[in-house]
């Protein structure tokens, strides 16, 4: 066989660990093993994908670990770092938000995108932002945790408005009773874990006690709290058998290279939410896809249930079960049910996974975007289709006010909710500006955005290499390509030029991304010009609010106003010659417009 030979391998221990098949410096595949020696040697007697990996590889690295759990964690981290072409990568594996209940004397509830080992309690992930907003709003309104005193808590001189509204106990000014505050924390934990039946019974008892003490206002507050909880949990979740308790169950559907995994979270007999992941991978078996999902999802998900129902058996689940035991502090069972209600749950999950898969396939048939993504993958030699593409552009006003513009496309369509702009330092070096913008994208306030599968740089080789330097500084290795404006030529990091006809679907998509990035930056400068013009116009006699609005809508900025003829300004609806004359005189005597 070609590639690396068995005799050329380094001495492998009969110990657990992680191995990396490599072609030169590129990582082709990352795997874990109970015995590194046995697992790696098996590639030389295998067929199919395993055989091709060994034939294509030119070398092998390995890292021995203390146990299989450590190997599992290391495998997950290395796959995310290297994104090897032969590993299963979840198409929409992004940083979904969590709710974090901080570890403090007076905890607060935060929305975060990363789970850290800091002693706090994390709840999630929440794949639907609307669900997170609903439950956060419910808690903020009816459970008086502190909100505006920072993390960690900072002392304040005066309580904020939330205290006056009864929505905070004001620990930041020393007004909160620690026992009463911890009782609120316990109630919030019950809500986030979906265990509201017991909480409702407690609240009802407190409501009756308040009424008996003739504290009718307090009794009414508790009543409103109970009604909000009942309304939320009756509409947001679907009830099953209350005796079913806490569990997760999964379904998987696959058609060719496309697959969908769905996971349902049941707490106290209610469905709290559903996670949907799409995988697009040639020759990936259902077992590979399910294992990749379990590994990536359960490394962060919290809190963990005592039972996880799987649609079919998997080999080597002991390491995952041990990891979950370690994370939960108790046993977590991974089981394939054979009969009863739990089998019907799996049938429900599989049915909905099939429906989701059919929707994905219909969307691919209806749109041509997947053709462009497939063509991009082939043109640039990418490991997977670039589902998420980010476009970057540098814009400025007369060499000033430099702005880094970021746009995001997913599945070939713009995701405008994740368009961003950043102000950059002054200077005339476009390459330095691009390097600064890309570096801050991945290390600054935007670092929690999902990682892109492809970066599109507006510019030529200089801008592309500036972006590559920024990625290297940030410790990332991501595919990137430039698009030169005049001839619409693709420029790779190595300096290779790719010329395509303007009708090519891949080029049309990249032009769309590039133009959106340019327009996103341009809109910032238009807004800034309008703001500058508004300041000037506010001081001109005869130019009131309606006339200012008219002039800004018509001309946009000071330069266009300055160049407009007096007669044209005087003929505008709502303008007079006297007001137009005052406007022209003010603009001529004012500062040079940008």
NUBA-891588 format. One record per residue (C-alpha): y, z, x. Coordinates in steps of 0.05 Angstrom, whole numbers, padded with zeros to 5 digits, always signed. Layout:
# residues N
YZX ...
END
This chain:
# residues 594
+00000+00000+00000 +00072-00011+00021 +00127+00041+00030 +00113+00108+00061 +00041+00121+00083 +00000+00183+00073 -00007+00194+00148 +00069+00190+00155 +00083+00248+00108 +00108+00314+00136 +00057+00372+00135 +00057+00396+00063 +00040+00468+00044 -00006+00488-00012 +00052+00526-00045 +00099+00514-00104 +00162+00474-00092 +00202+00411-00104 +00191+00343-00072 +00240+00284-00067 +00216+00213-00058 +00271+00174-00022 +00288+00102-00004 +00331+00109+00058 +00384+00159+00033 +00375+00146-00041 +00333+00196-00081 +00284+00157-00124 +00248+00215-00159 +00250+00291-00160 +00188+00330-00182 +00161+00400-00180 +00090+00423-00164 +00045+00484-00163 +00018+00457-00098 +00063+00409-00059 +00005+00384-00018 -00040+00367-00077 +00015+00337-00121 +00045+00291-00069 -00023+00267-00044 -00040+00248-00117 +00012+00193-00115 -00031+00154-00065 -00088+00150-00116 -00047+00140-00179 -00030+00078-00220 +00032+00056-00258 +00099+00089-00245 +00073+00141-00195 +00043+00086-00152 +00107+00045-00153 +00148+00105-00132 +00104+00116-00071 +00105+00042-00054 +00180+00037-00060 +00196+00101-00022 +00209+00102+00053 +00207+00177+00061 +00195+00245+00029 +00232+00311+00031 +00207+00376+00002 +00230+00448-00009 +00179+00503-00016 +00197+00558-00066 +00173+00629-00078 +00144+00613-00147 +00140+00559-00201 +00201+00586-00238 +00244+00577-00177 +00216+00507-00169 +00233+00491-00241 +00305+00513-00232 +00312+00475-00167 +00282+00412-00197 +00333+00413-00255 +00392+00423-00207 +00369+00367-00160 +00359+00318-00218 +00430+00331-00243 +00458+00324-00173 +00422+00260-00153 +00407+00227-00221 +00345+00192-00193 +00326+00125-00225 +00254+00145-00238 +00269+00212-00272 +00282+00217-00347 +00356+00229-00357 +00381+00249-00426 +00432+00198-00450 +00480+00248-00481 +00465+00307-00435 +00536+00335-00434 +00567+00403-00429 +00566+00424-00502 +00610+00485-00517 +00584+00556-00523 +00615+00619-00553 +00620+00674-00500 +00624+00747-00518 +00653+00777-00455 +00624+00837-00418 +00682+00887-00421 +00700+00954-00452 +00735+00914-00507 +00701+00845-00509 +00734+00781-00534 +00703+00717-00560 +00717+00653-00520 +00698+00580-00524 +00668+00558-00458 +00628+00499-00431 +00589+00533-00376 +00539+00590-00377 +00549+00638-00319 +00511+00698-00294 +00566+00747-00310 +00533+00795-00358 +00567+00764-00419 +00529+00742-00481 +00529+00667-00495 +00514+00634-00561 +00499+00559-00566 +00503+00505-00547 +00542+00476-00606 +00533+00400-00606 +00580+00394-00666 +00650+00419-00651 +00663+00427-00726 +00607+00479-00732 +00636+00518-00673 +00706+00517-00704 +00680+00541-00771 +00644+00602-00744 +00699+00618-00694 +00751+00616-00751 +00707+00660-00794 +00701+00712-00739 +00775+00709-00720 +00795+00721-00792 +00747+00776-00814 +00726+00812-00750 +00784+00844-00712 +00766+00828-00640 +00824+00821-00592 +00850+00750-00584 +00915+00745-00543 +00907+00794-00486 +00870+00748-00437 +00805+00753-00399 +00797+00803-00369 +00841+00842-00416 +00913+00852-00395 +00955+00910-00419 +01013+00894-00465 +01075+00933-00485 +01072+00914-00559 +01016+00891-00605 +01016+00818-00627 +01020+00790-00698 +00944+00793-00707 +00949+00870-00706 +01000+00868-00762 +00955+00822-00802 +00895+00867-00793 +00858+00817-00750 +00859+00857-00685 +00851+00930-00667 +00901+00923-00609 +00862+00953-00551 +00912+00921-00504 +00964+00973-00524 +00915+01031-00530 +00910+01033-00606 +00836+01016-00613 +00782+01069-00622 +00725+01049-00574 +00670+01067-00624 +00703+01028-00680 +00713+00968-00633 +00639+00969-00612 +00620+00969-00685 +00660+00905-00694 +00625+00875-00633 +00557+00892-00662 +00576+00858-00728 +00599+00796-00691 +00533+00793-00653 +00496+00796-00719 +00537+00737-00746 +00527+00695-00683 +00452+00708-00685 +00448+00690-00759 +00425+00760-00779 +00472+00770-00837 +00426+00800-00890 +00427+00869-00858 +00501+00862-00843 +00516+00846-00916 +00478+00908-00938 +00519+00951-00890 +00584+00921-00913 +00567+00932-00986 +00552+01006-00973 +00619+01012-00937 +00655+00977-00995 +00626+01027-01045 +00645+01086-01001 +00717+01061-00995 +00721+01052-01071 +00695+01123-01082 +00749+01149-01036 +00799+01109-01077 +00814+01064-01016 +00817+01002-01060 +00855+00959-01010 +00802+00972-00957 +00747+00959-01008 +00779+00892-01025 +00782+00873-00951 +00707+00886-00944 +00693+00847-01008 +00731+00787-00980 +00692+00793-00915 +00626+00793-00952 +00645+00733-00995 +00666+00694-00933 +00599+00709-00900 +00559+00690-00962 +00598+00625-00970 +00590+00606-00897 +00516+00619-00893 +00500+00588-00960 +00535+00522-00944 +00526+00517-00868 +00451+00532-00866 +00390+00514-00905 +00344+00572-00923 +00269+00572-00911 +00219+00629-00918 +00257+00692-00896 +00192+00719-00867 +00191+00661-00817 +00240+00699-00773 +00269+00668-00709 +00241+00604-00679 +00258+00534-00653 +00219+00472-00673 +00222+00402-00645 +00208+00330-00665 +00205+00266-00623 +00205+00192-00642 +00200+00134-00594 +00206+00058-00599 +00199+00020-00534 +00249+00047-00483 +00289+00085-00535 +00271+00155-00558 +00303+00212-00598 +00288+00286-00591 +00312+00334-00645 +00310+00410-00641 +00323+00457-00700 +00343+00530-00690 +00318+00578-00744 +00344+00650-00745 +00324+00699-00800 +00293+00643-00839 +00357+00599-00837 +00370+00535-00799 +00430+00551-00755 +00438+00481-00725 +00406+00418-00698 +00408+00388-00628 +00399+00312-00622 +00387+00278-00555 +00376+00204-00542 +00335+00178-00483 +00334+00105-00460 +00283+00097-00405 +00231+00043-00390 +00160+00068-00385 +00176+00140-00402 +00119+00175-00437 +00131+00223-00496 +00107+00279-00451 +00158+00263-00397 +00214+00259-00448 +00196+00324-00483 +00189+00361-00417 +00257+00336-00392 +00289+00360-00457 +00256+00428-00455 +00275+00439-00382 +00348+00419-00390 +00362+00451-00457 +00329+00519-00446 +00361+00529-00378 +00425+00544-00416 +00410+00556-00490 +00423+00627-00515 +00399+00670-00548 +00326+00650-00541 +00277+00657-00599 +00209+00690-00591 +00173+00626-00613 +00183+00552-00597 +00141+00501-00636 +00122+00438-00598 +00099+00372-00630 +00043+00362-00579 +00013+00397-00519 +00044+00392-00450 +00014+00407-00382 +00042+00462-00337 +00082+00500-00389 +00068+00565-00353 +00129+00558-00308 +00176+00544-00367 +00146+00603-00406 +00157+00648-00346 +00229+00625-00339 +00243+00638-00413 +00210+00706-00407 +00256+00722-00349 +00318+00697-00385 +00303+00732-00452 +00275+00796-00423 +00214+00789-00468 +00157+00741-00482 +00175+00672-00509 +00115+00634-00536 +00109+00558-00532 +00059+00536-00585 +00031+00474-00619 +00015+00498-00691 -00049+00472-00724 -00038+00490-00797 +00008+00521-00848 +00083+00522-00858 +00097+00513-00784 +00061+00446-00783 +00106+00424-00841 +00167+00443-00800 +00144+00397-00744 +00133+00341-00795 +00205+00351-00819 +00231+00348-00748 +00191+00285-00732 +00214+00251-00797 +00287+00265-00781 +00277+00242-00709 +00249+00176-00735 +00309+00168-00781 +00357+00181-00723 +00319+00131-00680 +00323+00078-00735 +00398+00090-00738 +00404+00081-00663 +00364+00016-00665 +00405-00012-00723 +00469+00004-00686 +00443-00032-00625 +00425-00093-00667 +00492-00092-00703 +00535-00086-00641 +00536-00127-00578 +00558-00067-00536 +00487-00053-00511 +00484-00123-00482 +00546-00109-00441 +00518-00042-00417 +00451-00074-00399 +00487-00129-00362 +00529-00078-00324 +00467-00040-00304 +00436-00103-00276 +00499-00128-00242 +00514-00063-00207 +00442-00041-00194 +00450+00024-00234 +00391+00070-00248 +00407+00073-00323 +00452+00039-00371 +00523+00067-00363 +00529+00101-00431 +00594+00137-00412 +00646+00097-00374 +00712+00126-00352 +00772+00082-00334 +00827+00105-00287 +00896+00077-00276 +00960+00098-00239 +01026+00083-00273 +01099+00100-00256 +01171+00087-00276 +01209+00050-00222 +01165+00085-00170 +01178+00153-00201 +01140+00199-00250 +01070+00178-00227 +01016+00189-00279 +00940+00187-00273 +00911+00157-00337 +00838+00170-00359 +00802+00137-00417 +00730+00148-00438 +00682+00099-00470 +00613+00119-00497 +00562+00067-00519 +00614+00013-00507 +00665+00044-00554 +00729+00082-00538 +00725+00158-00547 +00799+00170-00557 +00792+00245-00567 +00777+00249-00492 +00835+00205-00467 +00875+00246-00417 +00938+00240-00372 +00958+00279-00311 +01025+00281-00275 +01019+00268-00201 +01062+00285-00141 +01118+00239-00120 +01110+00184-00069 +01099+00109-00062 +01026+00109-00039 +00983+00083-00096 +00919+00097-00057 +00937+00170-00046 +00956+00176-00120 +00889+00148-00141 +00852+00195-00094 +00892+00255-00120 +00879+00237-00193 +00804+00226-00186 +00796+00290-00144 +00833+00331-00197 +00792+00299-00252 +00728+00329-00224 +00754+00395-00195 +00813+00414-00239 +00824+00426-00313 +00784+00364-00334 +00721+00382-00295 +00686+00405-00359 +00688+00336-00390 +00620+00302-00388 +00604+00267-00323 +00611+00191-00329 +00555+00142-00314 +00605+00093-00285 +00678+00097-00261 +00723+00036-00270 +00783+00035-00223 +00843-00008-00241 +00855-00043-00175 +00823-00073-00114 +00784-00048-00054 +00838+00001-00031 +00838+00037-00098 +00762+00037-00102 +00755+00068-00033 +00809+00120-00049 +00768+00140-00111 +00705+00142-00069 +00739+00190-00020 +00759+00235-00078 +00687+00237-00103 +00662+00255-00034 +00713+00311-00029 +00690+00336-00097 +00617+00335-00075 +00596+00281-00126 +00560+00216-00121 +00576+00171-00180 +00576+00095-00188 +00644+00062-00187 +00673-00008-00189 +00743-00037-00187 +00773-00091-00230 +00828-00132-00197 +00880-00154-00248 +00899-00226-00232 +00831-00259-00224 +00791-00206-00262 +00743-00198-00203 +00697-00137-00197 +00701-00101-00130 +00645-00055-00108 +00652+00004-00062 +00621-00037-00006 +00674-00091-00014 +00628-00141-00051 +00664-00186-00101 +00629-00203-00167 +00660-00262-00204 +00641-00271-00277 +00663-00319-00331 +00715-00288-00378 +00665-00295-00435 +00614-00250-00400 +00601-00188-00443 +00602-00140-00384 +00669-00166-00360 +00698-00164-00430 +00679-00091-00437 +00709-00073-00370 +00773-00109-00386 +00777-00069-00451 +00767-00004-00413 +00819-00024-00360 +00871-00045-00413 +00861+00020-00451 +00872+00060-00387 +00936+00021-00374 +00962+00030-00445 +00946+00104-00443 +00991+00112-00383 +01043+00066-00412 +01048+00108-00475 +01066+00168-00433 +01124+00131-00400 +01147+00104-00467 +01148+00174-00494 +01187+00198-00433 +01238+00142-00439 +01248+00159-00513 +01258+00232-00496 +01310+00214-00443 +01345+00167-00491 +01346+00220-00545 +01382+00269-00499 +01436+00217-00484 +01444+00194-00556 +01452+00265-00582 +01518+00271-00546 +01550+00207-00573 +01600+00213-00630 +01579+00176-00693 +01505+00172-00673 +01470+00220-00720 +01396+00234-00729 +01382+00173-00773 +01418+00126-00726 +01383+00156-00665 +01316+00145-00699 +01334+00073-00715 +01357+00057-00644 +01295+00088-00612 +01248+00052-00659 +01283-00014-00644 +01296-00009-00569 +01250+00046-00543 +01294+00069-00484 +01362+00069-00451 +01354+00006-00410 +01339-00038-00471 +01398-00005-00508 +01444-00017-00449 +01425-00091-00446 +01433-00102-00522 +01497-00140-00541 +01551-00102-00579 +01548-00150-00638 +01473-00141-00644 +01480-00066-00646 +01536-00069-00698 +01494-00113-00744 +01436-00063-00747 +01424-00031-00816 +01461+00034-00821 +01505+00021-00759 +01579+00007-00756 +01620-00029-00704 +01656+00035-00687 +01589+00072-00675 +01563+00012-00634 +01626+00012-00592 +01619+00087-00578 +01546+00077-00559 +01561+00020-00510 +01618+00059-00477 +01574+00121-00469 +01517+00081-00439 +01562+00044-00390 +01592+00108-00364 +01527+00147-00362 +01472+00150-00309 +01430+00090-00290 +01372+00088-00340 +01300+00088-00315 
END
